[in-house]
Amino acid sequence: MEQAVTDAVPAILAKEAWTVEDYRELVKQLSSSQEGFRKSMSSLSQMEAGAGEVKGASALKVGIVRYMLHRYPDALTALAEATDNKDRRYFQALCWKSLCQYDKAAEEFERAKARGWDADDLDLELAELSALSGDLERASDALKKLADKAGETAWVLYLRGLIDELSGCGSRAVESYARAREISPGFGPATFRLAYWHDLHGDEEEAVKLYRECTSKPPVFLSALMNLAVLYEDMGQYDMVIRCINRVLAVQPNHPRARLFLKDAEASRTMYYDEDQAKWIARRNAVLDIPVTDFELSVRARNCLKKMNIRNLGDLVRTTEAELLAYKNFGETSLKEIKDMLTSRGLHLGQGREDQVPVPPVGEPQPRGADDGAVAMRIEQIEFSVRARKALESLKVATLGQLAAKTEAELLACKNFGQTSLNEVRQRLAEYGLQLREPS
């Protein structure tokens, strides 16, 4: 099979003009060999780079090549100079669909149909466009007609799953996608949607498996590569992140999100993660979360703590002796009882206050949207990515209050802190009603 691939692909590439049949044969050949796929995609890139001003039949070939390389605006430019036939209109429609311009894609599919393209094939495409554009009722009506006519093909099952998914019936959608893949193993659209569903629902292992399948043969979904890179980043596999992003940049060198992502991934490879410290923090937080009701306390002490809204050890260590003694019916006996309980866990009253950010001097503004609880919250208690957390540690940011006192420029000036980390910080602060300080 490998020899057949290497013989067939150059013959197709050498043709002066292509039709959709040449495109399909090329995709078939590329799908049967990973090595052939890599070499041929490189040849396509070289061919596209060397293409000058093209017209007629050669313009169609260049347009198809650019479509395969995910350079959709450039593909549309070339296709506009091609002979006006069903092939040109079909690939123009595919480009508009990839750009999420569903109305324009539908117009081009209709024109391709008028010029002789198989109506049944295009009805499937048009039904998908209706679903993607949000017209689920129209998509459902079209699907019923297609199913009555064609039966349960992979395309029909994929469309059924897509409509169910967009209607909020996820479990039914998963079943349809899985059946579509059984009928046509590796069926791209169903594989991508199934991977995306597992990704959204936290099944990262299955999502990675399916995304990798999407990216193993043409047509490759760029969205699958980007989503796969995000999952690899969450797993700390930065080399795999870089491999995915480089594949995106190979065909779209100016892809803005991919360029930022690559910088963050490369920086993360050189960052140090103190696993022992992380484990210590996790153990400490687990202790602070223990409810005070888990301990044998006197009725008086228990009632006082309840009325003071002290629920766990974390609340208790943020309380001072003076505050406890100032409470009605709370005396030295109850205080000793509380102190002995904390000592048994290696804690003491007021310990939480020692780690809090100092109150700003009179006249110094508090962070926007600040409240005392949010400002004093420790960074260790907030869910940040490893990259963002290490950057904040290097800035000696210990609490949300200190973080909210920073400006965007101050954070971005920190080594290894990029736009992705900045967006993450903004989101976390917003969850606690805080914002970064505006520059003065």
VENLIN-V628831 format. One record per pair of residues at least 24 apart in sequence whose ideal C-beta (glycine too) atoms are under 10 Angstrom apart, sorted by sequence separation. I is the first residue (numbers start at 1). J is the second residue. D is the distance in Angstrom with one decimal. If there is no record, write none. Layout:
<<I:J:D> <I:J:D>>
This chain:
<<5:29:5.3> <8:32:9.5> <9:33:8.8> <44:68:6.0> <45:69:6.4> <54:78:6.0> <58:82:8.3> <59:83:7.8> <63:87:9.3> <64:88:9.6> <67:91:5.6> <71:95:9.2> <72:96:8.0> <75:99:10.0> <88:112:8.3> <89:113:8.5> <93:117:9.5> <102:126:9.8> <105:129:5.7> <106:130:8.0> <139:163:5.4> <140:164:9.9> <152:176:9.4> <156:180:8.1> <157:181:8.8> <173:197:6.7> <174:198:8.4> <207:231:6.2> <208:232:7.6> <241:265:4.1> <242:266:6.5> <288:312:6.6> <289:313:7.5> <290:314:8.6> <291:315:9.7> <292:316:6.3> <304:328:8.0> <352:376:8.3> <375:399:6.7> <376:400:7.7> <377:401:8.1> <379:403:6.9> <390:414:9.7> <391:415:7.6> <4:29:8.0> <5:30:7.9> <44:69:6.1> <53:78:9.7> <55:80:10.0> <56:81:7.4> <57:82:7.2> <58:83:10.0> <60:85:8.1> <63:88:7.3> <66:91:9.4> <67:92:9.2> <70:95:9.7> <72:97:9.2> <76:101:10.0> <86:111:8.4> <87:112:8.0> <89:114:8.4> <90:115:8.9> <104:129:10.0> <154:179:8.4> <155:180:7.6> <157:182:8.9> <158:183:9.7> <188:213:8.9> <189:214:9.6> <191:216:10.0> <196:221:9.7> <199:224:9.9> <222:247:8.6> <223:248:9.8> <240:265:9.2> <241:266:9.0> <287:312:9.4> <288:313:5.1> <289:314:6.5> <304:329:6.4> <305:330:9.0> <316:341:8.5> <317:342:6.9> <324:349:7.3> <355:380:9.7> <374:399:9.2> <375:400:6.1> <376:401:6.5> <390:415:9.8> <391:416:5.6> <392:417:8.5> <403:428:8.3> <404:429:5.8> <411:436:7.5> <5:31:9.5> <45:71:9.8> <48:74:8.0> <55:81:4.7> <56:82:6.6> <57:83:6.2> <64:90:9.9> <72:98:5.1> <73:99:7.6> <86:112:4.8> <89:115:6.1> <102:128:9.1> <103:129:8.4> <120:146:7.8> <123:149:8.7> <124:150:8.4> <136:162:9.3> <137:163:9.6> <154:180:4.4> <157:183:6.8> <158:184:9.0> <171:197:9.8> <188:214:6.5> <195:221:9.0> <204:230:9.9> <205:231:9.3> <222:248:5.8> <225:251:9.9> <238:264:9.0> <239:265:8.6> <242:268:9.7> <287:313:6.2> <288:314:3.6> <290:316:9.8> <303:329:7.9> <304:330:4.7> <316:342:6.8> <323:349:8.7> <352:378:9.1> <374:400:5.5> <375:401:3.4> <377:403:9.7> <390:416:7.0> <391:417:4.1> <403:429:6.7> <410:436:8.8> <5:32:5.7> <6:33:7.9> <9:36:6.1> <13:40:7.3> <41:68:7.9> <48:75:9.4> <51:78:7.5> <54:81:6.1> <55:82:7.7> <56:83:5.4> <60:87:6.0> <64:91:5.9> <67:94:6.1> <72:99:5.3> <84:111:8.7> <85:112:8.7> <86:113:8.0> <88:115:8.6> <89:116:9.9> <90:117:5.8> <102:129:4.7> <105:132:9.2> <106:133:8.2> <123:150:9.4> <128:155:8.4> <136:163:5.7> <139:166:8.5> <140:167:8.8> <152:179:7.4> <153:180:8.3> <154:181:7.6> <156:183:9.4> <157:184:9.0> <162:189:7.9> <166:193:9.9> <170:197:6.3> <174:201:9.3> <186:213:6.3> <196:223:8.1> <200:227:9.9> <204:231:5.5> <208:235:8.2> <220:247:7.8> <238:265:5.0> <241:268:8.0> <242:269:7.8> <287:314:8.5> <288:315:8.6> <303:330:9.5> <304:331:9.7> <321:348:9.5> <322:349:9.4> <323:350:9.0> <373:400:9.4> <374:401:7.7> <375:402:8.6> <390:417:9.1> <391:418:9.2> <409:436:9.7> <410:437:8.5> <1:29:9.9> <4:32:8.0> <5:33:4.3> <8:36:8.9> <9:37:9.3> <12:40:8.9> <40:68:9.7> <41:69:7.7> <53:81:8.2> <54:82:8.2> <55:83:8.8> <57:85:9.6> <60:88:5.7> <63:91:5.8> <67:95:5.8> <70:98:7.3> <76:104:9.6> <86:114:8.5> <87:115:8.8> <89:117:7.5> <90:118:10.0> <97:125:7.8> <101:129:10.0> <102:130:8.2> <105:133:9.2> <127:155:8.9> <131:159:6.8> <136:164:9.6> <139:167:9.8> <152:180:8.8> <154:182:8.6> <155:183:9.4> <161:189:9.3> <162:190:8.7> <165:193:6.6> <185:213:9.6> <186:214:8.8> <195:223:9.8> <196:224:8.4> <199:227:6.0> <204:232:9.7> <212:240:9.8> <220:248:9.5> <229:257:9.8> <233:261:8.0> <237:265:9.7> <238:266:7.7> <241:269:9.0> <288:316:8.9> <301:329:9.7> <310:338:9.5> <313:341:8.6> <317:345:9.4> <321:349:5.3> <322:350:9.1> <375:403:9.6> <388:416:9.3> <397:425:9.6> <400:428:8.0> <404:432:8.7> <408:436:5.7> <4:33:8.8> <5:34:10.0> <6:35:8.4> <10:39:9.5> <59:88:8.3> <63:92:8.0> <66:95:8.5> <72:101:9.5> <79:108:9.6> <86:115:4.0> <87:116:9.8> <93:122:8.4> <102:131:9.5> <120:149:7.3> <124:153:8.5> <127:156:9.1> <130:159:9.5> <131:160:9.9> <154:183:4.6> <155:184:8.4> <158:187:6.7> <161:190:6.6> <165:194:9.5> <181:210:9.2> <188:217:8.4> <192:221:5.1> <195:224:6.7> <199:228:9.1> <208:237:9.6> <215:244:7.6> <222:251:7.7> <226:255:8.7> <229:258:8.2> <238:267:9.0> <285:314:8.1> <288:317:7.1> <300:329:6.1> <301:330:7.5> <305:334:9.1> <313:342:7.2> <320:349:5.9> <321:350:7.2> <372:401:9.1> <375:404:7.3> <387:416:6.3> <388:417:7.4> <392:421:9.0> <400:429:6.9> <403:432:9.9> <404:433:9.8> <405:434:9.8> <407:436:6.1> <408:437:8.9> <410:439:8.9> <2:32:8.5> <3:33:9.8> <5:35:8.2> <6:36:6.0> <9:39:7.9> <10:40:8.5> <13:43:5.8> <48:78:9.2> <57:87:9.8> <64:94:9.5> <85:115:5.8> <86:116:4.9> <87:117:8.3> <102:132:5.7> <103:133:7.3> <120:150:6.9> <125:155:9.1> <128:158:8.1> <131:161:10.0> <132:162:7.7> <136:166:6.0> <153:183:6.8> <154:184:3.7> <157:187:8.8> <158:188:9.3> <159:189:8.9> <170:200:8.8> <186:216:8.3> <188:218:8.9> <191:221:8.7> <204:234:7.0> <205:235:9.8> <222:252:7.3> <238:268:4.9> <239:269:7.1> <284:314:9.7> <287:317:9.7> <288:318:9.5> <300:330:7.5> <301:331:9.7> <304:334:6.6> <317:347:5.3> <319:349:6.2> <320:350:4.6> <370:400:8.7> <374:404:8.4> <375:405:9.4> <387:417:7.8> <388:418:9.6> <391:421:6.2> <404:434:4.4> <406:436:6.1> <407:437:5.2> <408:438:9.0> <409:439:6.4> <1:32:5.9> <2:33:5.7> <5:36:4.0> <9:40:4.9> <13:44:7.6> <57:88:10.0> <60:91:7.5> <67:98:7.8> <84:115:7.7> <85:116:8.0> <86:117:4.4> <90:121:9.0> <94:125:8.6> <97:128:8.2> <102:133:4.1> <124:155:4.9> <128:159:6.0> <131:162:5.0> <136:167:5.9> <152:183:7.4> <153:184:8.0> <154:185:9.3> <158:189:5.1> <159:190:9.5> <162:193:6.3> <165:196:8.8> <170:201:7.5> <186:217:7.1> <188:219:6.6> <192:223:7.3> <196:227:6.9> <199:230:8.3> <204:235:7.4> <220:251:8.7> <226:257:6.9> <230:261:8.2> <233:264:7.9> <238:269:4.6> <300:331:8.3> <303:334:9.8> <316:347:7.9> <317:348:7.0> <318:349:9.0> <319:350:7.4> <320:351:10.0> <370:401:6.8> <387:418:8.2> <390:421:9.7> <391:422:9.9> <400:431:9.8> <403:434:7.8> <404:435:6.6> <405:436:8.5> <406:437:6.3> <407:438:7.1> <408:439:8.0> <1:33:7.0> <2:34:9.9> <4:36:9.4> <5:37:8.7> <8:40:9.9> <63:95:8.1> <76:108:9.9> <85:117:9.5> <86:118:9.1> <90:122:8.1> <93:125:7.2> <97:129:6.7> <100:132:7.7> <101:133:9.8> <102:134:9.0> <123:155:10.0> <124:156:7.7> <127:159:5.5> <131:163:5.3> <134:166:7.6> <155:187:8.2> <158:190:4.3> <161:193:6.6> <165:197:6.6> <181:213:9.2> <188:220:8.9> <189:221:8.9> <192:224:5.7> <195:227:7.4> <199:231:6.9> <208:240:9.3> <212:244:9.6> <215:247:7.3> <226:258:6.9> <229:261:6.2> <233:265:6.6> <236:268:8.1> <238:270:9.3> <301:333:8.5> <302:334:9.4> <313:345:6.6> <316:348:9.9> <317:349:6.6> <318:350:7.9> <319:351:9.8> <320:352:9.7> <388:420:8.4> <389:421:9.4> <400:432:5.9> <404:436:6.3> <405:437:5.5> <407:439:5.0> <2:35:7.2> <3:36:10.0> <6:39:7.9> <10:43:7.9> <13:46:9.8> <89:122:9.9> <93:126:9.4> <96:129:9.4> <100:133:9.0> <102:135:9.2> <130:163:9.1> <131:164:9.9> <154:187:4.8> <157:190:7.2> <158:191:9.4> <161:194:8.0> <177:210:9.5> <188:221:7.0> <191:224:8.5> <195:228:8.5> <211:244:9.0> <222:255:8.1> <225:258:8.5> <229:262:9.0> <232:265:8.6> <236:269:9.9> <238:271:9.1> <300:333:8.2> <301:334:4.3> <305:338:8.0> <314:347:9.5> <316:349:7.3> <317:350:7.1> <318:351:7.9> <319:352:7.9> <320:353:6.7> <367:400:8.0> <387:420:7.9> <388:421:4.3> <392:425:8.0> <400:433:9.9> <401:434:8.1> <403:436:7.9> <404:437:6.6> <407:440:8.7> <2:36:7.2> <5:39:9.3> <6:40:9.2> <9:43:7.8> <13:47:6.8> <121:155:8.8> <124:158:9.0> <125:159:10.0> <128:162:6.8> <131:165:9.0> <132:166:8.1> <153:187:9.9> <154:188:10.0> <155:189:8.1> <158:192:9.8> <300:334:5.7> <301:335:8.7> <304:338:9.2> <313:347:6.4> <317:351:4.2> <318:352:3.4> <319:353:8.5> <367:401:5.9> <370:404:6.8> <387:421:5.8> <388:422:8.7> <391:425:9.1> <400:434:6.1> <403:437:9.7> <1:36:9.4> <5:40:8.5> <9:44:9.9> <90:125:8.9> <97:132:7.9> <120:155:9.7> <124:159:6.9> <127:162:9.1> <128:163:9.5> <131:166:6.0> <154:189:8.8> <155:190:8.9> <158:193:7.4> <192:227:9.0> <226:261:7.6> <233:268:7.6> <298:333:7.9> <301:336:9.9> <302:337:9.9> <316:351:9.2> <317:352:4.4> <318:353:6.1> <366:401:7.8> <367:402:8.9> <369:404:8.0> <370:405:9.6> <385:420:8.3> <388:423:9.7> <389:424:9.9> <86:122:9.7> <93:129:8.8> <127:163:8.7> <131:167:9.3> <154:190:6.8> <158:194:9.5> <161:197:9.0> <188:224:9.2> <195:231:9.7> <222:258:8.7> <229:265:7.6> <298:334:6.6> <301:337:5.3> <316:352:8.4> <317:353:8.3> <318:354:9.8> <367:403:8.3> <368:404:7.1> <385:421:7.1> <388:424:5.2> <23:60:9.7> <236:273:8.1> <297:334:8.3> <300:337:9.0> <301:338:6.3> <314:351:9.8> <315:352:8.3> <317:354:9.2> <318:355:9.3> <367:404:3.3> <384:421:8.5> <387:424:8.7> <388:425:6.4> <19:57:9.1> <22:60:9.8> <23:61:9.3> <26:64:8.7> <30:68:9.0> <313:351:9.8> <314:352:6.8> <317:355:9.5> <318:356:7.9> <366:404:8.6> <367:405:5.8> <17:56:7.9> <18:57:8.1> <22:61:8.1> <26:65:9.6> <298:337:6.2> <313:352:9.5> <366:405:8.9> <367:406:9.3> <385:424:6.1> <17:57:3.4> <18:58:9.0> <20:60:9.3> <297:337:6.2> <298:338:9.9> <301:341:8.9> <357:397:9.8> <365:405:9.1> <384:424:6.6> <388:428:8.5> <16:57:6.9> <17:58:6.0> <19:60:7.8> <23:64:5.3> <27:68:8.1> <296:337:9.4> <297:338:7.7> <357:398:7.0> <360:401:8.7> <364:405:9.4> <383:424:9.5> <384:425:7.8> <15:57:9.7> <16:58:6.4> <17:59:9.1> <18:60:6.2> <19:61:9.3> <22:64:8.0> <23:65:9.3> <26:68:8.0> <295:337:9.3> <356:398:9.1> <357:399:4.5> <359:401:9.6> <15:58:9.9> <17:60:6.5> <18:61:4.3> <295:338:9.3> <355:398:7.2> <356:399:6.9> <357:400:8.5> <358:401:9.3> <382:425:9.7> <17:61:5.6> <18:62:9.2> <20:64:8.1> <23:67:8.5> <297:341:7.1> <355:399:8.0> <357:401:4.4> <358:402:9.9> <384:428:6.7> <16:61:7.4> <18:63:9.1> <19:64:9.1> <23:68:7.8> <295:340:9.9> <296:341:8.6> <356:401:8.4> <357:402:5.6> <360:405:8.6> <383:428:7.4> <15:61:7.3> <18:64:5.6> <292:338:8.8> <295:341:5.2> <357:403:9.8> <382:428:5.6> <18:65:8.4> <295:342:9.6> <357:404:10.0> <382:429:9.3> <13:61:9.4> <357:405:8.7> <383:431:9.6> <292:341:8.1> <295:344:8.7> <379:428:9.4> <382:431:8.6> <295:345:9.2> <382:432:8.3> <13:65:9.0> <290:345:7.8> <318:373:9.7> <374:429:8.7> <377:432:6.9> <288:345:9.2> <374:431:9.2> <375:432:8.7> <377:434:9.7> <287:345:5.8> <318:376:8.2> <374:432:4.0> <287:346:8.0> <288:347:8.1> <373:432:8.4> <374:433:6.2> <375:434:7.7> <287:347:7.5> <369:429:8.3> <374:434:5.9> <128:189:7.7> <368:429:9.3> <369:430:8.7> <371:432:8.2> <284:346:9.2> <367:429:8.3> <370:432:9.0> <371:433:6.6> <284:347:9.4> <288:351:9.6> <369:432:8.2> <370:433:7.7> <371:434:8.7> <23:87:8.4> <288:352:8.2> <369:433:4.3> <370:434:6.2> <17:82:9.4> <20:85:10.0> <22:87:9.5> <367:432:9.9> <368:433:8.9> <369:434:5.1> <370:435:9.4> <17:83:9.1> <19:85:8.9> <20:86:8.0> <21:87:9.0> <367:433:9.6> <368:434:6.9> <369:435:5.8> <19:86:9.4> <20:87:4.9> <23:90:9.6> <314:381:9.1> <367:434:5.4> <368:435:4.6> <19:87:5.5> <20:88:9.8> <23:91:8.1> <366:434:9.8> <367:435:7.2> <368:436:8.3> <18:87:8.1> <367:436:8.3> <368:437:7.4> <17:87:9.9> <20:90:6.3> <367:437:6.6> <368:438:7.9> <20:91:7.7> <365:437:8.3> <18:91:9.9> <20:112:9.7> <285:378:8.9> <288:381:9.0> <284:378:10.0> <285:380:7.1> <284:380:8.3> <285:381:6.5> <20:117:8.6> <281:378:8.8> <281:379:9.9> <282:380:8.8> <281:380:4.7> <280:380:9.7> <281:381:8.7> <278:380:8.7> <277:380:9.2> <278:386:9.1> <278:389:8.9> <273:386:5.6> <272:386:9.8> <273:387:9.7> <271:386:6.9> <271:387:6.4> <273:389:8.7> <274:390:8.9> <277:393:9.5> <268:385:8.6> <273:390:7.1> <268:386:7.0> <271:389:9.6> <272:390:7.3> <268:387:4.9> <271:390:5.2> <274:393:9.0> <267:387:7.0> <271:391:8.6> <98:219:9.4> <264:385:9.2> <265:387:9.0> <268:390:8.7> <98:221:9.7> <264:387:6.3> <267:390:9.8> <271:394:9.7> <98:222:8.7> <264:388:9.7> <267:391:9.2> <94:219:9.1> <98:223:9.8> <271:415:9.5> <270:415:9.6> <271:416:6.1> <270:416:7.8> <238:386:9.9> <267:415:7.5> <268:416:7.1> <70:219:8.7> <236:385:9.7> <238:387:9.4> <267:416:4.0> <68:218:6.7> <70:220:7.8> <236:386:6.8> <266:416:9.3> <267:417:8.4> <268:418:9.8> <68:219:6.9> <69:220:9.8> <70:221:9.2> <234:385:8.0> <236:387:9.9> <267:418:7.1> <67:219:8.6> <68:220:8.9> <70:222:5.3> <233:385:7.7> <234:386:9.7> <264:416:7.8> <233:386:9.3> <263:416:9.1> <264:417:8.9> <265:418:9.7> <268:421:9.8> <233:387:8.5> <264:418:4.6> <267:421:9.4> <31:186:8.2> <70:225:9.8> <263:418:5.5> <264:419:8.0> <265:420:9.4> <262:418:9.9> <263:419:8.6> <264:420:5.0> <261:418:8.7> <263:420:8.8> <264:421:6.9> <260:418:6.0> <261:419:9.2> <260:419:5.0> <261:420:6.7> <259:419:9.9> <260:420:6.2> <257:419:9.2> <256:419:9.4> <257:420:9.0> <260:423:9.8> <44:218:9.9> <41:218:7.9> <40:218:9.0> <70:248:8.4> <37:216:8.3> <41:220:8.7> <37:217:6.6> <70:250:9.8> <71:251:6.7> <72:252:9.6> <37:218:6.9> <69:250:8.7> <70:251:5.0> <71:252:6.9> <34:216:7.2> <69:251:4.5> <70:252:6.0> <34:217:8.2> <37:220:9.1> <68:251:8.8> <69:252:8.3> <33:217:9.3> <31:216:8.6> <32:217:8.3> <66:251:9.4> <70:255:9.2> <31:217:4.1> <30:217:6.8> <31:218:6.3> <233:420:8.8> <30:218:5.0> <31:219:9.5> <28:217:9.8> <29:218:9.6> <30:219:9.4> <27:217:8.3> <28:218:9.3> <30:220:9.8> <230:420:9.8> <27:218:5.1> <26:218:8.2> <27:219:6.8> <23:218:10.0> <23:219:9.9> <48:251:9.2> <45:250:7.2> <41:247:9.4> <45:251:7.2> <44:251:9.1> <42:250:8.8> <41:250:8.1> <41:251:8.2>>
